[in-house]
Amino acid sequence: FDDILRCESDRNYTVFILENGERIMVSKSIKEFEEFLEENNFCRIHQSHIINLTHLRKFKKDELICILKDNSEIPVAYRKRDDLLKVLRNL
């Protein structure tokens, strides 16, 4: 889990983006990974994105953007903002 920066939905596929820049595409939807990953320090922040909270560098609340340690900027859905803030408070 530590090597996974984030997961990104690509229709019925999920792309795992690893810390070393490698991208692994799996033929399952992001929904199928959501519950399992959330039990392991991940958070779904958007319909298309699950991030690894250990790689979160900054959350820009005013812009609804998460910046990960590789400097990727991931959008946060407005309706997921409160969930993310709750998770971050409990870290």
PASEBA-1860 file (N, C-alpha, C; in nm, 3 decimals):
! residues 91
1> FDDILRCE> 0.082/-0.121/0.000/0.000/0.000/0.000/0.085/0.126/0.000 ~ 0.201/0.120/0.064/0.285/0.238/0.076/0.330/0.292/-0.059 ~ 0.345/0.207/-0.158/0.392/0.250/-0.289/0.283/0.314/-0.374 ~ 0.158/0.298/-0.335/0.046/0.353/-0.413/0.023/0.498/-0.372 ~ 0.035/0.589/-0.467/0.004/0.730/-0.441/-0.147/0.752/-0.447 ~ -0.206/0.699/-0.554/-0.349/0.722/-0.575/-0.404/0.624/-0.677 ~ -0.535/0.621/-0.687/-0.606/0.541/-0.786/-0.696/0.636/-0.865 ~ -0.704/0.610/-0.992/-0.784/0.695/-1.079/-0.876/0.607/-1.163
9> SDRNYTVF> -1.001/0.647/-1.171/-1.099/0.573/-1.249/-1.084/0.605/-1.397 ~ -1.096/0.501/-1.477/-1.097/0.515/-1.623/-1.209/0.424/-1.673 ~ -1.332/0.471/-1.661/-1.454/0.397/-1.689/-1.461/0.271/-1.604 ~ -1.454/0.153/-1.665/-1.462/0.027/-1.590/-1.324/-0.025/-1.549 ~ -1.225/0.060/-1.556/-1.089/0.024/-1.519/-1.043/0.116/-1.406 ~ -0.941/0.071/-1.334/-0.878/0.154/-1.232/-0.729/0.158/-1.262 ~ -0.675/0.279/-1.259/-0.532/0.298/-1.280/-0.470/0.328/-1.144 ~ -0.374/0.245/-1.104/-0.298/0.267/-0.982/-0.172/0.343/-1.019
17> ILENGERI> -0.152/0.460/-0.958/-0.032/0.539/-0.982/0.060/0.517/-0.863 ~ 0.179/0.466/-0.891/0.273/0.431/-0.786/0.373/0.543/-0.761 ~ 0.439/0.536/-0.648/0.535/0.638/-0.607/0.648/0.654/-0.709 ~ 0.687/0.546/-0.774/0.796/0.553/-0.872/0.750/0.601/-1.010 ~ 0.622/0.640/-1.022/0.569/0.690/-1.148/0.503/0.583/-1.234 ~ 0.519/0.458/-1.197/0.458/0.349/-1.273/0.305/0.356/-1.263 ~ 0.239/0.320/-1.371/0.093/0.317/-1.377/0.050/0.175/-1.408 ~ -0.039/0.122/-1.325/-0.088/-0.014/-1.344/-0.239/-0.008/-1.364
25> MVSKSIKE> -0.285/-0.058/-1.478/-0.429/-0.057/-1.507/-0.487/-0.194/-1.475 ~ -0.599/-0.191/-1.402/-0.667/-0.313/-1.360/-0.810/-0.309/-1.415 ~ -0.858/-0.423/-1.462/-0.991/-0.427/-1.525/-1.103/-0.443/-1.422 ~ -1.102/-0.359/-1.322/-1.210/-0.350/-1.223/-1.237/-0.203/-1.197 ~ -1.360/-0.172/-1.161/-1.394/-0.032/-1.135/-1.335/0.013/-1.001 ~ -1.321/0.143/-0.987/-1.266/0.200/-0.865/-1.354/0.168/-0.744 ~ -1.482/0.154/-0.767/-1.578/0.120/-0.661/-1.542/-0.014/-0.596 ~ -1.492/-0.106/-0.676/-1.458/-0.238/-0.623/-1.338/-0.234/-0.528
33> FEEFLEEN> -1.258/-0.129/-0.535/-1.141/-0.115/-0.448/-1.166/-0.021/-0.330 ~ -1.269/0.060/-0.339/-1.291/0.168/-0.243/-1.292/0.123/-0.097 ~ -1.377/0.031/-0.061/-1.390/-0.010/0.080/-1.260/-0.069/0.133 ~ -1.199/-0.157/0.056/-1.074/-0.220/0.096/-0.964/-0.117/0.118 ~ -0.953/-0.023/0.025/-0.848/0.079/0.037/-0.873/0.174/0.154 ~ -0.999/0.211/0.175/-1.030/0.305/0.283/-0.996/0.247/0.420 ~ -0.992/0.115/0.431/-0.951/0.051/0.556/-0.800/0.059/0.575 ~ -0.729/0.103/0.470/-0.583/0.105/0.472/-0.527/0.245/0.444
41> NFCRIHQS> -0.590/0.346/0.504/-0.542/0.485/0.500/-0.557/0.554/0.364 ~ -0.658/0.515/0.288/-0.691/0.582/0.163/-0.824/0.653/0.180 ~ -0.850/0.751/0.094/-0.975/0.825/0.102/-1.024/0.858/-0.039 ~ -1.151/0.830/-0.063/-1.212/0.866/-0.192/-1.250/1.013/-0.184 ~ -1.188/1.094/-0.269/-1.209/1.238/-0.264/-1.288/1.290/-0.383 ~ -1.316/1.200/-0.476/-1.383/1.240/-0.600/-1.438/1.113/-0.664 ~ -1.533/1.129/-0.751/-1.590/1.013/-0.822/-1.480/0.933/-0.892 ~ -1.375/1.000/-0.934/-1.269/0.935/-1.011/-1.137/0.917/-0.936
49> HIINLTHL> -1.130/0.955/-0.808/-1.000/0.954/-0.740/-1.008/0.903/-0.597 ~ -0.913/0.814/-0.565/-0.887/0.771/-0.428/-0.740/0.801/-0.402 ~ -0.711/0.868/-0.291/-0.571/0.901/-0.262/-0.522/0.826/-0.139 ~ -0.392/0.806/-0.135/-0.326/0.749/-0.018/-0.292/0.865/0.074 ~ -0.353/0.869/0.191/-0.336/0.981/0.282/-0.193/0.996/0.333 ~ -0.115/0.891/0.330/0.024/0.903/0.375/0.108/0.983/0.276 ~ 0.058/0.999/0.153/0.130/1.077/0.052/0.070/1.215/0.031 ~ -0.027/1.252/0.111/-0.091/1.384/0.100/0.003/1.489/0.159
57> RKFKKDEL> 0.038/1.587/0.077/0.125/1.694/0.123/0.046/1.816/0.169 ~ -0.064/1.846/0.098/-0.140/1.967/0.129/-0.282/1.955/0.076 ~ -0.376/2.010/0.151/-0.514/2.019/0.104/-0.550/2.166/0.097 ~ -0.578/2.214/-0.023/-0.619/2.353/-0.044/-0.771/2.357/-0.035 ~ -0.821/2.393/0.084/-0.967/2.393/0.106/-1.039/2.491/0.015 ~ -0.978/2.607/-0.008/-1.043/2.709/-0.089/-1.053/2.671/-0.237 ~ -0.958/2.589/-0.284/-0.959/2.547/-0.424/-1.009/2.404/-0.442 ~ -1.032/2.332/-0.332/-1.073/2.192/-0.334/-0.976/2.106/-0.416
65> ICILKDNS> -0.849/2.115/-0.376/-0.743/2.040/-0.443/-0.653/1.977/-0.339 ~ -0.619/1.850/-0.360/-0.518/1.781/-0.278/-0.389/1.778/-0.358 ~ -0.280/1.809/-0.291/-0.148/1.800/-0.354/-0.075/1.685/-0.287 ~ -0.033/1.591/-0.370/0.039/1.475/-0.319/0.189/1.501/-0.324 ~ 0.265/1.411/-0.265/0.409/1.434/-0.255/0.482/1.434/-0.389 ~ 0.419/1.384/-0.496/0.478/1.393/-0.630/0.435/1.521/-0.701 ~ 0.370/1.612/-0.626/0.319/1.741/-0.675/0.199/1.728/-0.767 ~ 0.138/1.611/-0.776/0.016/1.599/-0.855/-0.097/1.668/-0.779
73> EIPVAYRK> -0.183/1.735/-0.853/-0.297/1.806/-0.796/-0.424/1.729/-0.831 ~ -0.492/1.682/-0.729/-0.609/1.598/-0.747/-0.732/1.676/-0.699 ~ -0.835/1.686/-0.785/-0.955/1.760/-0.743/-1.033/1.686/-0.635 ~ -1.092/1.765/-0.546/-1.179/1.711/-0.441/-1.321/1.753/-0.475 ~ -1.410/1.658/-0.483/-1.551/1.689/-0.508/-1.608/1.765/-0.390 ~ -1.690/1.864/-0.417/-1.747/1.945/-0.310/-1.818/1.858/-0.206 ~ -1.890/1.758/-0.253/-1.964/1.673/-0.159/-1.874/1.578/-0.081 ~ -1.747/1.565/-0.120/-1.652/1.480/-0.048/-1.564/1.560/0.047
81> RDDLLKVL> -1.571/1.692/0.040/-1.486/1.780/0.120/-1.500/1.753/0.269 ~ -1.621/1.748/0.319/-1.641/1.726/0.463/-1.592/1.589/0.508 ~ -1.609/1.488/0.423/-1.557/1.355/0.455/-1.405/1.358/0.468 ~ -1.341/1.427/0.375/-1.196/1.437/0.377/-1.149/1.511/0.503 ~ -1.212/1.621/0.535/-1.174/1.697/0.654/-1.191/1.613/0.781 ~ -1.296/1.536/0.788/-1.318/1.449/0.902/-1.207/1.344/0.916 ~ -1.171/1.284/0.804/-1.065/1.183/0.804/-0.932/1.248/0.846 ~ -0.903/1.366/0.794/-0.777/1.432/0.827/-0.769/1.470/0.975
89> RNL> -0.880/1.509/1.033/-0.882/1.541/1.177/-0.853/1.419/1.262 ~ -0.889/1.302/1.213/-0.873/1.178/1.290/-0.739/1.108/1.265 ~ -0.652/1.167/1.185/-0.521/1.105/1.159/-0.429/1.119/1.279
END
